[in-house]
Amino acid sequence: MKEILSNISITVNNHIYLKNPESSGLGKRILEGSIDLLDELGFEAFTFKRLADRISSTEASVYRYFESKHKLLLYLTSWYWAWTDFRLFISLANIPSPEERLKRAINLLTSPVQKDISITHINEEKLHRIVIAESSKSYLTKEVDEENEEGVFYNYKKLVQRVCDIIFEIDPKYKYPHMLISTVIEGSHHQRFFAEHLPRLTDTSKKEDAIVFFYTDMVFQSLRAKQDKKLKS
Protein backbone atom coordinates (compact mmCIF):
# COMPACT_ATOMS: atom_id res chain seq x y z
CA MET A 1 0.00 0.00 0.00
CA LYS A 2 2.74 2.47 0.96
CA GLU A 3 4.71 1.64 -2.19
CA ILE A 4 1.64 2.30 -4.32
CA LEU A 5 0.86 5.60 -2.57
CA SER A 6 4.45 6.76 -2.97
CA ASN A 7 4.16 6.40 -6.74
CA ILE A 8 0.86 8.22 -7.26
CA SER A 9 0.45 11.78 -8.46
CA ILE A 10 -2.42 13.66 -6.85
CA THR A 11 -4.18 15.88 -9.39
CA VAL A 12 -5.63 19.23 -8.31
CA ASN A 13 -7.66 21.48 -10.60
CA ASN A 14 -5.37 24.05 -12.23
CA HIS A 15 -7.88 26.88 -11.69
CA ILE A 16 -6.95 26.76 -8.01
CA TYR A 17 -3.29 27.72 -8.31
CA LEU A 18 -1.17 30.12 -10.36
CA LYS A 19 1.83 27.78 -10.36
CA ASN A 20 1.64 24.10 -9.43
CA PRO A 21 3.24 23.83 -5.96
CA GLU A 22 4.21 20.23 -6.68
CA SER A 23 6.51 21.47 -9.44
CA SER A 24 9.25 22.92 -7.21
CA GLY A 25 10.95 22.63 -3.87
CA LEU A 26 9.59 26.02 -2.81
CA GLY A 27 6.06 24.99 -3.75
CA LYS A 28 6.31 21.88 -1.60
CA ARG A 29 7.67 23.98 1.28
CA ILE A 30 4.64 26.26 0.88
CA LEU A 31 2.32 23.27 1.21
CA GLU A 32 4.20 21.82 4.17
CA GLY A 33 4.45 25.18 5.96
CA SER A 34 0.83 26.10 5.31
CA ILE A 35 -0.40 22.80 6.78
CA ASP A 36 1.71 23.37 9.90
CA LEU A 37 0.46 26.95 10.32
CA LEU A 38 -3.19 26.27 9.55
CA ASP A 39 -3.14 23.43 12.07
CA GLU A 40 -1.55 25.70 14.68
CA LEU A 41 -3.37 28.99 14.06
CA GLY A 42 -6.58 28.29 12.14
CA PHE A 43 -7.68 29.84 8.86
CA GLU A 44 -8.60 33.28 10.23
CA ALA A 45 -5.20 33.94 11.82
CA PHE A 46 -3.24 32.41 8.93
CA THR A 47 -1.53 34.90 6.59
CA PHE A 48 0.92 34.64 3.73
CA LYS A 49 3.33 36.84 5.70
CA ARG A 50 3.37 34.33 8.54
CA LEU A 51 3.75 31.51 6.03
CA ALA A 52 6.66 33.26 4.32
CA ASP A 53 8.38 33.77 7.67
CA ARG A 54 7.85 30.10 8.56
CA ILE A 55 9.46 28.81 5.35
CA SER A 56 12.15 31.54 5.18
CA SER A 57 10.80 33.01 1.95
CA THR A 58 8.85 36.10 0.89
CA GLU A 59 5.16 36.93 0.52
CA ALA A 60 5.77 37.67 -3.15
CA SER A 61 7.05 34.13 -3.64
CA VAL A 62 3.93 32.66 -2.06
CA TYR A 63 1.70 34.84 -4.25
CA ARG A 64 3.37 33.40 -7.34
CA TYR A 65 1.71 30.08 -6.45
CA PHE A 66 -1.63 31.16 -4.92
CA GLU A 67 -3.54 34.40 -5.37
CA SER A 68 -5.16 34.15 -1.91
CA LYS A 69 -5.30 32.04 1.22
CA HIS A 70 -8.77 30.93 0.10
CA LYS A 71 -7.24 29.36 -3.01
CA LEU A 72 -4.56 27.73 -0.86
CA LEU A 73 -7.26 26.21 1.36
CA LEU A 74 -9.07 25.01 -1.76
CA TYR A 75 -5.87 23.36 -2.93
CA LEU A 76 -5.26 21.57 0.36
CA THR A 77 -8.84 20.30 0.68
CA SER A 78 -8.92 19.20 -2.97
CA TRP A 79 -5.62 17.37 -2.48
CA TYR A 80 -7.05 15.67 0.61
CA TRP A 81 -10.19 14.47 -1.22
CA ALA A 82 -8.13 13.11 -4.13
CA TRP A 83 -5.77 11.32 -1.73
CA THR A 84 -8.73 9.89 0.20
CA ASP A 85 -10.38 8.75 -3.04
CA PHE A 86 -7.23 6.91 -4.10
CA ARG A 87 -6.93 5.23 -0.70
CA LEU A 88 -10.55 4.19 -1.03
CA PHE A 89 -9.99 2.78 -4.52
CA ILE A 90 -7.08 0.66 -3.25
CA SER A 91 -8.86 -0.54 -0.11
CA LEU A 92 -11.91 -1.74 -2.07
CA ALA A 93 -10.02 -3.58 -4.79
CA ASN A 94 -10.81 -7.29 -5.14
CA ILE A 95 -13.68 -7.16 -2.60
CA PRO A 96 -16.64 -8.76 -4.40
CA SER A 97 -19.35 -8.07 -1.82
CA PRO A 98 -20.85 -4.55 -2.17
CA GLU A 99 -21.97 -4.67 1.47
CA GLU A 100 -18.39 -5.32 2.60
CA ARG A 101 -17.08 -2.61 0.29
CA LEU A 102 -19.61 -0.16 1.72
CA LYS A 103 -18.56 -1.01 5.28
CA ARG A 104 -14.90 -0.50 4.38
CA ALA A 105 -15.69 2.78 2.66
CA ILE A 106 -17.56 4.15 5.67
CA ASN A 107 -14.73 3.03 7.94
CA LEU A 108 -12.15 4.82 5.84
CA LEU A 109 -14.23 8.01 5.53
CA THR A 110 -14.98 8.29 9.25
CA SER A 111 -11.82 6.99 10.92
CA PRO A 112 -8.91 9.13 12.15
CA VAL A 113 -6.09 9.63 9.63
CA GLN A 114 -2.45 8.79 10.16
CA LYS A 115 0.50 10.38 8.39
CA ASP A 116 1.67 8.63 5.25
CA ILE A 117 5.46 8.71 5.52
CA SER A 118 5.85 8.07 1.78
CA ILE A 119 4.63 11.63 1.02
CA THR A 120 7.17 13.72 2.85
CA HIS A 121 5.88 17.27 2.30
CA ILE A 122 2.24 16.58 3.29
CA ASN A 123 1.34 15.69 6.85
CA GLU A 124 -2.00 13.94 6.29
CA GLU A 125 -2.78 13.72 10.00
CA LYS A 126 -2.55 17.51 10.34
CA LEU A 127 -4.34 18.00 7.02
CA HIS A 128 -7.21 15.85 8.27
CA ARG A 129 -7.58 18.16 11.28
CA ILE A 130 -7.61 21.15 8.93
CA VAL A 131 -10.28 19.54 6.75
CA ILE A 132 -12.40 18.88 9.84
CA ALA A 133 -12.08 22.45 11.15
CA GLU A 134 -11.79 24.52 7.99
CA SER A 135 -12.97 22.72 4.85
CA SER A 136 -16.50 24.18 4.91
CA LYS A 137 -14.89 27.62 4.49
CA SER A 138 -13.67 26.51 1.08
CA TYR A 139 -17.23 26.31 -0.31
CA LEU A 140 -19.40 28.48 1.97
CA THR A 141 -18.49 31.54 -0.08
CA LYS A 142 -20.09 33.87 -2.61
CA GLU A 143 -17.77 32.44 -5.30
CA VAL A 144 -18.87 28.83 -4.85
CA ASP A 145 -21.01 28.65 -8.02
CA GLU A 146 -18.29 30.10 -10.22
CA GLU A 147 -15.67 27.82 -8.68
CA ASN A 148 -17.96 24.84 -9.08
CA GLU A 149 -18.34 25.68 -12.79
CA GLU A 150 -14.54 25.59 -13.03
CA GLY A 151 -14.50 22.06 -11.58
CA VAL A 152 -12.79 23.06 -8.34
CA PHE A 153 -14.83 20.60 -6.25
CA TYR A 154 -14.46 17.67 -8.64
CA ASN A 155 -12.24 15.62 -6.32
CA TYR A 156 -14.78 15.78 -3.50
CA LYS A 157 -17.68 14.90 -5.80
CA LYS A 158 -15.71 12.03 -7.33
CA LEU A 159 -15.10 10.57 -3.87
CA VAL A 160 -18.78 10.81 -2.96
CA GLN A 161 -19.81 9.26 -6.27
CA ARG A 162 -17.48 6.29 -5.77
CA VAL A 163 -19.36 5.35 -2.59
CA CYS A 164 -22.75 6.14 -4.14
CA ASP A 165 -21.99 3.61 -6.88
CA ILE A 166 -21.64 0.94 -4.19
CA ILE A 167 -25.02 1.91 -2.76
CA PHE A 168 -26.56 1.53 -6.21
CA GLU A 169 -25.16 -2.01 -6.36
CA ILE A 170 -27.01 -2.81 -3.13
CA ASP A 171 -30.18 -0.93 -4.00
CA PRO A 172 -30.37 0.56 -7.53
CA LYS A 173 -33.55 2.47 -6.63
CA TYR A 174 -32.30 4.15 -3.45
CA LYS A 175 -33.23 7.84 -3.87
CA TYR A 176 -30.76 9.68 -1.66
CA PRO A 177 -27.23 8.25 -2.05
CA HIS A 178 -25.41 11.58 -2.44
CA MET A 179 -27.22 13.09 0.53
CA LEU A 180 -26.43 10.01 2.59
CA ILE A 181 -22.71 9.86 1.82
CA SER A 182 -22.05 13.61 2.02
CA THR A 183 -23.85 13.53 5.38
CA VAL A 184 -21.56 10.71 6.53
CA ILE A 185 -18.43 12.66 5.58
CA GLU A 186 -19.46 16.07 6.88
CA GLY A 187 -21.25 14.66 9.90
CA SER A 188 -18.32 12.52 11.00
CA HIS A 189 -16.09 15.60 10.77
CA HIS A 190 -18.50 17.55 12.96
CA GLN A 191 -18.59 14.73 15.49
CA ARG A 192 -14.79 14.64 15.69
CA PHE A 193 -14.75 18.39 16.21
CA PHE A 194 -17.45 18.14 18.87
CA ALA A 195 -15.60 15.34 20.66
CA GLU A 196 -12.54 17.56 20.89
CA HIS A 197 -14.19 20.90 21.71
CA LEU A 198 -17.94 20.53 22.44
CA PRO A 199 -18.28 17.05 23.96
CA ARG A 200 -21.87 17.53 25.15
CA LEU A 201 -22.96 17.62 21.50
CA THR A 202 -21.74 14.09 20.78
CA ASP A 203 -21.76 10.58 22.20
CA THR A 204 -18.19 9.80 21.26
CA SER A 205 -15.18 10.59 23.40
CA LYS A 206 -11.44 10.10 23.64
CA LYS A 207 -12.12 6.89 25.58
CA GLU A 208 -14.61 5.43 23.10
CA ASP A 209 -14.63 6.32 19.39
CA ALA A 210 -18.24 5.64 18.39
CA ILE A 211 -18.19 7.62 15.14
CA VAL A 212 -17.39 4.76 12.76
CA PHE A 213 -20.00 2.53 14.39
CA PHE A 214 -22.66 5.24 14.36
CA TYR A 215 -22.31 6.12 10.67
CA THR A 216 -22.01 2.51 9.58
CA ASP A 217 -25.23 1.76 11.45
CA MET A 218 -26.92 4.87 10.05
CA VAL A 219 -26.15 3.97 6.43
CA PHE A 220 -27.20 0.35 6.67
CA GLN A 221 -30.32 1.22 8.67
CA SER A 222 -31.29 3.66 5.91
CA LEU A 223 -30.85 1.00 3.26
CA ARG A 224 -32.67 -1.63 5.32
CA ALA A 225 -35.57 0.74 6.01
CA LYS A 226 -36.04 1.21 2.27
CA GLN A 227 -35.94 -2.55 1.67
CA ASP A 228 -38.32 -3.29 4.57
CA LYS A 229 -40.79 -0.70 3.23
CA LYS A 230 -40.64 -2.35 -0.20
CA LEU A 231 -41.37 -5.78 1.29
CA LYS A 232 -44.38 -4.50 3.23
CA SER A 233 -45.93 -2.68 0.26
Secondary structure as UniProt FT lines:
FT   HELIX           2..6
FT   TURN            14..15
FT   HELIX           21..23
FT   HELIX           25..41
FT   TURN            43..45
FT   HELIX           48..54
FT   TURN            55..56
FT   HELIX           59..63
FT   TURN            64..65
FT   HELIX           69..92
FT   TURN            93..94
FT   HELIX           98..110
FT   TURN            117..118
FT   TURN            120..121
FT   HELIX           124..134
FT   HELIX           135..138
FT   TURN            142..143
FT   HELIX           144..149
FT   TURN            150..153
FT   HELIX           154..170
FT   TURN            172..173
FT   HELIX           177..197
FT   HELIX           199..201
FT   HELIX           211..232
//
